[in-house]
Amino acid sequence: VLQGYPNAKALPDEDIDIEMLEDWHTYCEEKGYTYNRYIDFDISVAELLQDIASAGCATPAVIDNKRSVVIDREKDVVNIVTPRNSWGYTGEMTYPELPHGFRVNFRNEEKGYLQDERLVFRDGYNEDNATLYESLDIASCTNATLAWKLGRRYLANGLLRPETHSFMMDFENLIYMRGDRVKLQHDVPLVGVASARIKGLIYDSSGYVAGVELDDEVQFPALEEEFYNFFTRIRFSRDGTLLNKELTNSPQSIGKELYFTDSIIAPEDYPEIGDLLYVHVGGAELDLIITKIEPLADLTAKITCLNY
């Protein structure tokens, strides 16, 4: 589409992220995603790119001035967001009335590309107890198995991504890209315990780092379950890498010191003064994926995320 003869402004290779498209091709082959559609009508390049990308769980993107894609797939955490490096957090929850199942309409290649239908159900429903159906038209699908897979993905998105999270950031937003995965701790949605910056290092008798001193007090809550523990996720300023360490601090205690369950031995793994961190109860942190970055004045930006 970017380079074919129907495109009056076909792009040269240097304007396309060929390596990323190759990576996406491999991903789609592994997942069984295909795009099969006969285009015999007028459509803009942008609309067709969006249609093709969505068939492979991706969206079109321009990265480093090259046409590329952002794939909605498993990825590593790239950063943390707290009230210390963001402001203006808002969350918006939708409460969709999800159907018990979809009637997925597609052209079945096994039936001469005639219009066909595949029933796709939510967990707990089948043809015997489902009463609420909605139609889902997938024009680029020609395979019953793929129709089921895409229908299940639509259902999963409705169930697992009902909330939108937005926040403001200063020039730090420049390191982010759409599609990045971040962890968020914030007092507004009551996620995590607290955030702070490292003021000093605490050493054990062997000279290893056994904890850190903070620039603010942390009030540890009571733990509802005895098998829960406190953790701290630290972002190293020197290279942006993250470290998640279990803590020995007691529930309902207050203090400016965090103590690790096991000391950090290697000096190259030591945190530094000024590093950002937050405290959380194991697993109680928002895992998000960035869907939109809106540049504003003075290098600030509004960042919008969905649940990862």
N, C-alpha and C positions, 0 to 999 in steps of 0.2 A: 504493500500500500504506500509506503514511503518512497519507493524507488521505481514502481511500475509505470508503464506508459500511460495509464489513465490519470496519473497525477501530473498536473501541469507544472508543478513546482517540485519535481523529483529531487531527492537529496543525494549528495555524494556519500561515499562510505565514511568519510571523516566526520560527518555530522550525525552519525548513528552509532550508538553503543553496541557494536556487533557482538562483543564478548558477553554482554549482559543478555542480549537476545538469545545467544547460544545457550547460556545457563538456563534461561527461561524455557527454551525448547526441551532441554534435558529434563527439567522439572515436570513439564507437561507430559512428556513421554512416560515418566515414572508414574504419574498420577492418572494417566489415561485421558487427559483433557485434549479435546480437538475442536477445531472450528471449521465447519462444513456448511457453507451458505452460498447460494447462487445470487450474486448481486446484479440484478437486472433493473435497477431503479436508481434514481438520483439520491446520493447521500454524500455528505461532506467527509473530507478526510478525517477530521477530528471525531465525528460520530462513528465512523467505521473503525478507527483505531480503538475507541472506547469499547465498542461491541466485541472486537476480537480479544482485547485484553481481558475483559470480564469473563470470557469463556475459559481463560487460563488463570483465573483467580488473581488478576493483576489489574493495574490501572496505568495508562500512559503517563510518562513523566519526561521532564527535561532535566538532565543531571550533567553538570559541567558543560553546558551548552550542547549536549548531545541528546538526541531522542532515544528514550529508554523506557523501561517499565519498572514499577514497584510491585513486587510479588507479595501477596498475603500468605506467608508461610512461616515455618519455624525459624526463629532467629535469636541471636544472643542479646542480652541487655546492654545498651550502650551508655546509659547515664541514669542519674537519679534526680528527682525533682522534689523539692521541699519548700516550705515557706521562706527558707533562707535564700533561695535563688529564683523565686517566682513570687507573683502576687496576683490578686484578683481571681482566685479560683472560683469556678462555678461548675455545677453539675446539673445535667438535665436527664431525667428518666422518662422513658416512654413505656407505656403499658399496652402493647399490642395484643389484640385478641387473635392469637395464632390459631390457624385451623388445625384440625386433627390430621389433615393430610393434604397434599397437593395432587391435582390432576395435571400432570406435566404433559403438555402438548409438544410433539416433535415430529419430524419426518423420519420414518423408520427405513433405514437403508436395506433391511432384510425383507421389506415389503414393497420394494420398488419406489422408495421415498414417498410413499403415501402418508398422509397425516395419521398419527397414532397417538396413544395416550398411555402413560405409565403412572400408576398410583404410588405415591410416596408418603409414608406415614411417620408421624412423630412417635417417639418411644412410648409404648403402652397402648398403642392403637393399631388396629388392623381393619380388614374389610367387615368384620363382624360388629365392632363397636364404634367405628368412626361415623360421625354424623355431620361434621362441619368440614366442608371441602372448599378449596379455592383453586382457581385455574392458574397455571404458570406456563407461559409460552416461551420456549427456548428455540428461536429460529435457526440457530447454528448447530443444534444437536441432531444427530442422525442415528443415535445408538441408545437402546433401551437402558443398558447398564449406566451409561453416562447420564441419561435423564434422571435416573434414580440418585446417582451421586450428587448431581447439582441440586436436585430437590432437597436432599438431606442437608446440603450446605446452606441453602436458604433458610431452612428451619433452624439450623444451629445458630446462624447469625441472629435470628429473631429472638431466640432463647437466651443466648450467652452474651449478646452485645446490645442490651437495651439502654445503656447509659452513655451519655456523651460528657466528657470532661474537658474543660477549657481553663487556661491560665495564661498570665502574661509573663514575659521574660525580657531581660535586658539583652545586651549584645551577645550573651551566652547562647542565645537561640541560633546563632550563626553556625554552630557545630552540628545542629540537627538537620535531618532530612526527613521528608515524608516517608513513612514506612518504618522509621526507627522504633525500637522497643525501649521503653523507659519504665522505671519503678517510681511510684509516687507515694510520699508520706505527707499527710496534711491533717490539720486539726479540724477543718471544716467538715469533711466527710467522715471524721473520726477514724482515720486510718493511720496506724502506727502510734508510737508513743511521743516522740519529740525529735527535733533536729537541732544540730549545733555544729560548731567548728572546733577542731582540735587546738587546744592551747598548749599542751605539753604531752610528753610521753612518760609512762610509768614503767620502770624496769624491775625485773625480779632479781633474786640473789645471784643468778648466773649472768646478769647483764643483758638479758633478752627483754623485748618489749612485752609486758604483761597486761598493759592497758593504756588508756589515754585519759588525759585531763581535758575537760571541756570549758568553753567560754560561757556556759549557761547551765543552770541546774536542770536535772531530769527527774521528774517524779514518776517512779515506777508504779504501775497499777497492780492491783491484786490479780493473780492468775486464776481464771475460772476452772482450769483443768490442771491437774498436777503434772501431766506430761508435757505441758507447754513450757517453753524457755524463751528468754530474751535474746535478741540478736542485735548487732549493729551492722549496717551496710555503709562502708566507707568508700568515698571516691577520691582516688589519688590525683592531686592537682598536677603532678609531674607528667602523667601520661594518660589520664582519664580512665584508667582501669578501676575495677570495683572489687572490693573484698567484703565478704559477709562472714562475720565472726560471732560465735556464740558467747554469751556473757554469763557471769556468775552473780551479778547484782541481784539482791533480794527483792521480792515483790513488796510493794508499799513503802519502799525506801526512797529517800531524796538525796541527791548528791551531784557533784560535778565530775565524778570519776567513773569510768567504765572499766571493768576487769574481764579479761578474756578467759575462757575455760582452758585454753592452752596458749602459751606464749608464742610470739612470732620470733623465729630464730634468725632467719636470713636478713642481714641489714638492708639488702635491696628491696625487701618486702615491708620495711617499716613505713608506717604513715608519717606524714610531716605536719608541722604546725600550719594551721590554716585549712587543712583538708576538711571537706564537708562530709557529714555523716548524719544518719538518723537511726533511732532505736525502734525496733518493732518486735512484736511477739511473733514467733516463728510462723511465717506464711501470711501474716496479716499486713499486707502491703498491696497497693494497687499495681497490677501488671498491665501496662497500656501500650498501645501502638499509635504513633502519630499519624493522623489522617489529613491535617491541614496546618499550614504555617502562613499566617497573614502578616507581612511586614508592616510596621507602623513607623512613626516618627522616631528619630534619634536612635536608630538601630534596634528598637524594641520590636516585639512581635507578639501576636496572640496565637497560641498553639492549642489545637483541638485534637483530642484523642478518643479512641474507643478501647474497650477491654481487649487485651491481647488474646 
